[in-house]
Amino acid sequence: MMRATNKYKIPTKIITIIIALILLWAPTALAEQEMEKGYYIVYEEGTNKKIFSTARVLSVGDQYLNEQNILYEIVKVSGNKAYAKFKEEVDIEQALELPELQVAAEIFQDKQDTLKTSGEKKEKVVAIYHTHSDESYIPTDGKASIPYKGGIFKVGSALKTALEKKGIKVIQSYQPHDPHDSMAYQRSRRTATELLKNAPDAIIDIHRDGVPAEEYQGQVKGQTIAKMQLVVGRQNPQLNTIDNFAKQIKATADKKYPGLIKGIFYGKGGFNQDLYPRSILIEAGTYTNSRYKAQDGANILADVIATTLYGEDYEKEIDLSGRKTTEVPKEGKNTFKTLLWVIGLVIVGFGGYMLISTGGINELSAKLKSLSSRKSTLNEKKKDNDNE
């Protein structure tokens, strides 16, 4: 009797490759997960001083650059606690002087000049999407999670509107990527790939955190807002480039709006940032903040993103009629101050010239009196002639 054989038997080599791919993918996917309940509190090793809290799954080797630009590295994770050691104090403004930033600006300007000669204009474009499309804010949305239509979309819309007011074209995807699981980033990867067909200058994935409200509560120039946090994936071939971009955003915010960005989290995972050199994940507040405060933070962030991408003069656009459409804040005041300085210098210069040419203050005073006397005599003669 012949033994039955399975003609559809999968070759051993293929099974081995599949298992290897799963093993390679699994750590990244798990690293991109968030805690289902609760959050981690990270303490400084040795002092037990609290550094920050996060709902993202932590791994040894993850790093955190805090609001004061001090870099820590996670060395131990135990339950819902983690411990980090001090690494270095970062001079974040160096990120604004990097050669690649200058080259990118020059390339953008070259494209602008080329298009200008042909009568066209290079659009400024930013893309926005939401990997965790259910994320919401309890105080305003009623729930922490609203599948397929979370409050996070409205925070993205606030950023979109604020950027559009600055003359930037924004393409926001409202594609949901539920459920909120380890595969969410694989689903949103397709969305990001589609958005990149529009050749944006940056692509932004907007989330919200899952920690207590006070972790993100802050004030910027007297306005109460929900702070922003930047997230960079460590398992990413473009890590250095993405890191530089994140630091450029924070350095710009630190100069213009201190307190807006609470820090940069470097987590185990990719977060789709391998797709584009100017990708960033932004945590806009947390689920216990008011969504309106997150939107207020996003409104301010729009100016930071615009300045980071296009420089301080991004608002100085001229429409077809030749009129300035927008002005840089305080630009008019600075111009008026400059004019006053010029007038003052002219007066001082003229006074100095008169002193030198007349031979001193006494001589100048005598000549002015003489000039005044002559003028008075001429006025009296004119009155007599008129009366006659």
Summary of the structure (lengths in Angstrom):
residues: 388
radius of gyration: 31.0
end to end distance: 150.1
largest distance: 150.1
contacts: 1173
relative contact order: 0.12
helix: 45%
strand: 22%
